[in-house]
Amino acid sequence: MIQHILVIGYVWPEPNSSAAGTRMLQLLQFFRSQKWKVTFASPATQSEFALDLRQLEIASQTIQLNDSSFDEFLKNTQPTIVLFDRFMMEEQFGWRVAENCPDALRILDTEDLHSLRKARHQAIKDGIDFHVEQLKRYQLAQREMASILRCDLSLLISEVECELLINDFNIDSSLLLYLPFLLDRESRAVQKNIPTYEERQHLVMIGNFLHAPNRDVVLHLKKNVWPLLRKKLPKAEMHVYGSYAKQEHLQWNQPKEKFFVHGRAEDASEVIKKAKVLLAPLRFGAGLKGKFIDAMQNGTPCVTTNVGVEGMHGDLPWCGIVSDAIETLVTETVALYTDKQRWMQAQQNGFTILEKRFAKELFEEKLLEKIRSLQNDLQAHRTQNFLGSMLQLHTSKSTKYMSLWIEEKNKLGNNKS
């Protein structure tokens, strides 16, 4: 079978702006390595930082929400596999795919569990501890689980999220596949020009400002962590980088306090490899944190929280410090920053994590085998997933008629104008 995979993107991939962009690039590279035909479509507006898909010989198409032109696009494209980038794209386009390409394998790449991230954020706002029971009552979680059930396969970037879906939401394991970041040997190799402990200075935090956990952690650093840390490391500086920083974020820049907010880094690796420590005490989030992968690739030890390391290192020692208590985190960061032997051990731990947890050879064949297995007996797989079939029928019907109503409403509005 000649495979043609259609990827419906929530946004156009920006590997240099976010971990989600890096994740998408890794998937696209895998699909192309199989000699598959790949088409990338998205309703989003492309930015100047979007990946040039032509370099990967991938066709691209801008599509419209709530518009039957997408049906014609599907009929002309006739994909054998459709991959939805985040559950929102499955909600918008899944029913159209099911109607126009019923035999196409439907895959959801969750990126992370959005409902888990947002429920944790809400718990922070409410000043309470997060519990899974809260997530079960969260409407966004119901939407996300429904999307997972409607798809033939969902890709989970974190083992923790796989276990959560199976143990707490009773999602059948046959619908899930653990697929973390896929790093090639070159990206896992220690760079020859990597700076030594003595050649590095200061602390760095890097992350897309469009992502709520990153905005929160910068403010948390500024208000709660850095004032304590600066007293113990008076010569050190805190440097924050992130794409899509707004003026309100840049106003957090406080040179007198040695707290610097720079905005987008032209070269994230150069920024990270010059720092002695990457400091990101995340208070909420989900999935895997690309900033820690970048840090490990550049030999930079990491300081974070239990949410930050979730799904990252398994049973292996972490490449730095993990603590949810600010005082402990500050004390241990000082020790890591000033103790060369401890710092070097943390750096080596990072190299080990990359090799044993994120080598693409460990996972790509499993993905390929799973796709082949599902395509060989797709109807039986869907029959076994009765709840998913039921949701496909009822949810898609309601979504379909709402979408058709919006389309007609838009047409009337255009005619009036």
C-alpha positions in Angstrom: 0.0 0.0 0.0 1.3 3.5 -0.9 0.8 5.5 2.2 -0.4 9.1 2.0 -0.6 10.8 5.4 -2.5 14.0 5.9 -1.5 15.9 9.0 -4.1 18.5 10.2 -2.1 21.0 12.2 -3.4 23.2 15.0 -0.6 25.6 13.9 2.1 25.5 11.3 5.1 23.9 12.9 7.8 26.2 14.4 10.6 23.9 15.7 12.6 26.9 16.9 9.7 28.4 18.9 8.3 25.5 20.9 8.6 21.9 21.9 5.3 21.2 20.1 6.9 22.4 16.9 9.9 20.2 17.5 7.6 17.2 18.1 5.8 17.8 14.9 9.0 18.1 12.9 10.2 14.7 14.3 6.9 13.1 13.3 7.1 14.6 9.8 10.7 13.4 9.4 9.7 9.9 10.4 6.9 9.8 7.9 9.2 11.0 5.1 11.8 8.5 6.1 9.3 5.8 5.3 9.0 7.3 1.7 5.3 8.2 2.5 3.6 11.0 0.7 2.9 13.7 3.3 0.5 16.6 3.1 0.3 19.2 5.9 -2.9 21.3 6.2 -3.9 23.9 8.8 -6.5 26.6 9.3 -3.9 28.7 11.1 -2.0 31.7 9.7 1.6 31.1 9.0 4.2 33.2 10.8 7.7 34.1 9.5 9.1 31.4 11.9 7.1 28.5 10.4 9.0 25.5 9.0 9.6 25.5 5.3 7.8 22.2 4.5 9.1 22.2 0.9 12.6 21.3 2.3 11.0 18.0 3.5 9.1 17.6 0.2 5.9 17.9 2.0 2.8 19.5 0.3 1.0 22.2 2.3 -2.6 23.4 2.2 -4.4 26.1 4.1 -7.9 24.9 5.1 -11.0 26.6 6.4 -13.0 25.9 9.6 -16.7 25.1 9.1 -16.4 25.0 5.4 -17.3 22.3 2.9 -14.3 23.1 0.8 -12.4 20.8 3.2 -14.7 17.9 2.0 -13.6 18.5 -1.6 -10.0 18.7 -0.4 -10.3 15.3 1.3 -11.9 13.7 -1.8 -9.1 15.0 -4.0 -6.4 14.0 -1.5 -7.7 10.6 -0.4 -5.2 10.0 2.5 -4.7 6.5 3.9 -3.8 8.0 7.3 -5.0 11.2 8.9 -3.1 12.6 11.9 -4.8 15.2 14.0 -2.5 17.6 15.8 -4.2 18.0 19.2 -7.7 17.1 20.0 -9.2 20.4 18.9 -8.4 19.5 15.2 -10.1 16.2 15.6 -13.2 17.9 17.0 -13.3 20.3 14.1 -12.4 18.0 11.2 -12.8 14.4 12.5 -16.4 14.0 11.3 -15.6 15.2 7.9 -12.7 12.7 7.7 -15.0 9.9 8.9 -17.5 10.8 6.2 -15.2 11.3 3.2 -12.4 8.9 4.0 -14.0 6.2 6.2 -11.2 3.7 5.6 -8.4 6.1 6.5 -6.6 5.4 9.8 -7.3 8.2 12.3 -4.5 9.1 14.6 -4.5 11.7 17.3 -1.2 13.3 18.5 -2.2 14.7 21.8 1.1 16.7 22.3 0.2 16.7 25.9 -3.0 16.2 27.8 -4.4 19.8 27.6 -7.1 19.1 30.2 -4.5 17.9 32.7 -2.3 21.0 32.2 -5.3 23.4 32.5 -6.8 21.6 35.5 -3.5 21.9 37.3 -3.4 25.5 36.4 -6.9 26.0 37.8 -5.8 24.3 41.0 -2.9 26.8 41.3 -5.3 29.7 40.8 -7.7 28.3 43.4 -4.9 27.7 45.9 -5.6 24.0 46.3 -3.7 20.8 45.6 -4.5 19.0 42.4 -6.2 15.6 42.4 -7.2 13.4 39.5 -10.8 13.5 40.7 -10.9 17.2 39.8 -9.9 16.3 36.3 -12.7 13.9 35.9 -15.2 16.6 36.5 -13.5 19.0 34.1 -15.5 19.5 30.9 -12.3 19.9 28.8 -11.2 16.4 30.0 -14.5 15.0 28.8 -13.9 16.5 25.4 -10.4 15.3 25.2 -11.2 11.7 26.2 -14.0 11.7 23.7 -11.6 12.6 21.0 -9.2 9.9 22.1 -12.0 7.3 22.0 -13.1 8.4 18.5 -9.6 7.9 17.0 -8.1 4.6 16.1 -4.8 5.5 17.9 -3.6 8.3 20.1 0.1 9.1 20.5 1.1 10.0 24.1 4.4 11.8 24.7 4.5 10.9 28.4 4.3 7.5 30.1 2.6 9.2 33.1 -0.2 10.3 30.8 -0.6 6.8 29.3 -1.0 5.4 32.8 -3.4 8.1 33.8 -5.6 7.3 30.8 -5.6 3.6 31.4 -5.9 3.6 35.2 -8.1 6.6 35.9 -10.1 6.9 32.7 -10.3 3.3 31.7 -9.1 3.9 28.1 -8.2 0.6 26.5 -4.4 0.3 26.0 -5.0 -0.8 22.4 -6.0 2.8 21.6 -2.7 4.3 22.9 0.9 4.4 22.0 3.7 5.9 24.1 5.8 8.0 21.7 8.2 10.5 23.4 10.5 12.9 21.7 12.4 11.1 18.9 16.1 12.1 19.0 18.6 11.0 16.4 22.1 10.0 17.2 23.6 13.3 16.1 21.3 15.3 18.4 22.1 13.0 21.3 25.8 13.2 20.8 27.9 15.5 23.1 28.9 18.5 21.1 32.7 18.9 20.7 32.6 22.6 21.4 30.4 22.3 24.5 31.7 24.7 27.1 33.3 23.4 30.3 32.1 24.2 33.8 34.6 27.0 34.1 33.6 28.6 30.8 29.9 28.9 31.8 28.1 31.4 33.9 24.7 32.5 35.1 21.3 30.8 35.0 18.8 30.6 32.1 15.1 29.9 31.5 13.7 29.4 28.0 10.2 28.8 26.8 7.5 30.1 24.5 5.5 32.9 26.1 2.3 31.7 24.4 2.4 28.7 26.7 0.8 29.5 30.1 3.2 27.3 32.3 6.1 29.3 30.9 4.6 32.7 31.6 3.7 31.5 35.1 7.2 30.2 35.8 8.9 33.4 34.8 6.7 35.4 37.2 7.3 32.8 39.9 11.0 33.1 39.4 10.9 36.9 39.5 8.7 37.1 42.6 9.6 34.1 44.7 12.7 32.3 43.6 15.3 34.8 42.2 15.2 37.2 45.2 16.3 34.3 47.5 18.8 32.9 45.0 20.4 36.2 44.2 21.3 36.7 47.9 23.3 33.4 47.8 24.7 33.9 44.3 25.4 37.6 44.2 27.5 37.5 41.0 25.1 35.3 39.1 22.5 36.6 36.6 19.1 35.2 35.6 18.4 35.3 31.9 14.9 34.5 30.4 14.4 33.8 26.8 11.2 32.9 24.9 9.4 33.5 21.6 6.3 35.6 21.4 7.1 37.7 24.4 4.7 40.6 24.7 5.5 44.1 26.0 4.0 43.1 29.4 6.4 40.2 29.7 9.4 42.3 28.6 8.5 44.7 31.4 9.5 42.0 33.9 13.1 42.8 32.9 14.9 44.1 36.0 18.6 44.8 35.2 19.2 46.2 38.7 18.1 42.9 40.1 20.1 41.0 37.6 16.9 39.5 36.2 16.9 39.8 32.4 14.0 39.1 30.0 15.2 39.0 26.4 12.4 37.6 24.3 13.2 35.2 21.4 16.6 33.6 21.3 18.1 33.5 17.8 19.9 30.3 18.7 18.5 28.5 21.7 21.4 26.0 21.9 24.0 28.9 22.0 22.1 30.5 24.9 21.7 27.3 26.9 25.2 26.0 26.4 26.7 29.2 27.8 24.6 28.9 31.0 25.8 27.0 34.1 22.2 25.9 35.1 18.8 25.9 33.4 16.3 27.0 36.1 12.6 26.2 35.4 10.6 25.5 38.6 7.3 24.9 36.8 4.2 25.0 38.9 1.9 23.2 36.4 2.0 21.6 33.0 1.7 18.3 31.2 3.5 16.2 28.6 7.3 16.5 28.3 9.3 19.7 28.5 11.4 20.5 25.5 13.5 23.0 27.4 15.0 20.1 29.4 15.8 18.1 26.3 17.6 21.2 24.9 19.5 21.6 28.1 20.6 18.0 28.3 21.8 18.1 24.6 23.9 21.1 25.5 25.2 19.6 28.8 23.4 22.1 31.0 22.1 20.7 34.3 18.4 21.5 35.1 16.6 22.6 38.2 12.8 22.1 38.3 9.9 20.6 40.2 8.1 17.3 40.2 5.7 18.5 37.5 8.7 19.6 35.5 10.4 16.1 35.5 7.2 14.2 35.0 7.7 11.6 32.3 11.3 12.8 31.6 13.8 10.5 33.4 12.0 7.3 34.4 14.1 5.4 36.9 17.3 7.2 35.9 18.9 9.9 38.1 17.8 13.4 37.1 20.2 15.8 35.5 20.2 18.3 38.4 17.7 19.2 41.1 14.0 18.4 41.7 12.1 20.1 44.5 8.7 21.6 45.0 9.8 23.6 48.1 11.3 26.9 47.2 13.8 27.0 50.1 15.2 23.5 49.3 15.2 24.3 45.6 17.3 27.5 46.2 19.7 25.8 48.6 20.3 22.8 46.2 20.6 25.1 43.2 23.4 27.0 44.9 25.2 23.7 45.6 24.8 22.5 42.0 26.0 25.9 40.7 29.1 26.0 42.9 30.2 22.4 43.1 32.0 21.3 40.0 31.9 17.6 40.7 28.2 17.6 41.4 27.6 19.7 38.3 29.6 17.3 36.1 27.6 14.3 37.4 24.4 16.1 36.7 25.6 16.8 33.1 26.4 13.1 32.6 23.0 12.1 34.0 21.5 14.2 31.2 23.5 12.5 28.5 22.4 9.1 29.9 18.7 10.1 29.9 18.9 11.2 26.3 20.5 7.9 25.2 18.3 5.6 27.2 14.9 7.4 27.1 14.7 9.3 23.8 16.7 7.5 21.1 14.4 7.3 18.2 15.5 3.8 17.4 13.7 2.7 20.5 10.3 3.9 19.3 10.0 4.4 15.5 9.7 0.7 14.7 6.9 0.3 17.3 5.0 3.1 15.7 5.4 1.6 12.3 4.3 -1.9 13.5 1.3 -0.4 15.3 0.1 1.4 12.1 0.5 -1.7 10.0 -1.3 -3.8 12.5 -4.3 -1.4 12.7 -4.5 -1.0 9.0 -4.5 -4.8 8.5 -7.6 -5.2 10.6 -9.1 -1.7 11.0 -12.8 -2.7 11.1 -12.2 -5.3 13.9 -10.3 -2.7 15.9 -13.2 -0.2 15.5 -15.8 -2.9 16.4 -13.9 -3.7 19.6 -13.9 0.1 20.4 -17.6 0.2 20.7 -17.6 3.3 23.0 -15.5 5.1 20.4 -17.9 4.1 17.6 -20.9 5.4 19.6 -19.2 8.7 20.3 -18.3 9.0 16.6 -21.9 8.6 15.7 -23.5 10.9 18.2 -20.8 13.5 18.8 -20.0 13.8 15.1 -23.7 14.3 14.3 -24.0 17.2 16.7 -20.6 18.7 15.6 -21.6 18.2 12.0 -24.9 20.1 12.2 -23.3 22.9 14.2 -20.6 23.2 11.7 -23.1 23.3 8.8 -25.1 25.9 10.6 -22.0 28.1 11.1 -21.1 27.7 7.4 -24.6 28.8 6.3 -24.5 31.7 8.7 -21.1 32.8 7.3 -22.5 32.6 3.8 -25.4 34.8 4.7 -23.1 37.3 6.3 -20.9 37.4 3.3 -23.9 37.9 1.0 -25.1 40.9 3.1 -21.7 42.5 2.9 
